[in-house]
Amino acid sequence: MDYLARQRRLTARLREIGSAALLVTHLPNIRYLCGFTGSAGVLLVTAGARGARLTFFTDGRYTQQAAEEVTGASLVIAKKSALLEACEAAVKARVKTLGFEAEQLQYVTFQHLSHAVKGKLKLKPTTGLVEQLRMIKDADEIEHIRAAVGLGSSLFQTALAAIRPGVAETAVAGELEFHARRAGAEKMSFDTIVASGSRSALPHGRASGQAIPDSGFIILDYGVILAGYCSDMTRTVHVGPVSDSHQRMYEAVKDAQLASIEAVRPGVEAAKVDQAGRDVLKKAGYDGYFIHSTGHGVGIEIHEQPRIAKGQTAPLEPGMVITIEPGIYIPDDGGVRIEDMVLVTATGHEVLTPTDKSLITL
């Protein structure tokens, strides 16, 4: 990973907005900027006239790990609060205003820091400075994401083999997750969703103790983390004979997903990708049953910018990796969702998820 290039982009952005320093506390942002994968640390970034300087503060538990992982930043093993020592270092560096990640710092912590640096340093809230950089994946990140998508997709047949009437949803999820870890996954990207029968109408129906019924849809939504990067895919299968109404539901979602994927290209507003699928569902009479956004960015975190949803006017850019996942959810009947990960390319898009989307009947 080219951490130094990322650090240069961040410090350039800080200079653009007239900010001399930033306190990075969100661990995924810290990992993105310097490579640290532990669970406790603070990164101080200064962009002064004499050049940029990064200092990483952590505690004694991570002395060896930080020395091995951190790139492009000086290392300080804090004797007290790493966060407080980072602020004290900013004061010593004659920083007058220190930006902090407003969406990540707890209010009680902010109050404590404000009291500690009162009269010495002004704390200024910032939003999304690192997250904006993370939206555009570099070549290394794309390869890691490809690998995670490939591993996730390879587990689909494992899940199918575990499905049969009477088996608990948790048993299917457990089988999938067991094989994911054996195949090299660090962990799952999120709690595995196995929602069968009427529960398939729950968009986030995490695997429960309910037994798979003799007939109905089953939504399988899962992802794996490999080398720090997430994958995310959804397929809907059917147990027992497929009724005409369920066949229509499935085909409508598949057509909507293909329409949204086709709309993905550089310069297109995210809202228009969302609308492309909604138009298909509206024409098919299902627009009232699509109750979430069409997709989201994926990378170090399972949900990143950009959002593919109504009102999102930001244009897509090459290097973005997003999900396209429309769905239909009819209470007391069932639901369908199909999800792929899609890379925005210089000329259009590339579907990263290789798994077939034909309706499978078990």
Secondary structure, DSSP 8 states (H G I E B T S, - for coil): --HHHHHHHHHHHHHHTT-SEEEE--HHHHHHHH---SS--EEEEEEETTEEEEEEEE-GGGHHHHHHH--SSEEEE-SS-HHHHHHHHHHHTT-SEEEEETTTS-HHHHHHHHHHTTTT-EEEEE-SHHHHHHTS--HHHHHHHHHHHHHHHHTHHHHHHH--TT-BHHHHHHHHHHHHHHTT-SEESS--EEEEGGGGGSTT-B--S-B--SSEEEEEEE-EEETTEE--EEEEEEES---HHHHHHHHHHHHHHHHHHHT--TT-BHHHHHHHHHHHHHHTT-GGG--S-SEEE-SSSSSEEEEESTT---B--TT-EEEE--EEEETTTEEEE-BEEEEE-SSSEEE------S--B-
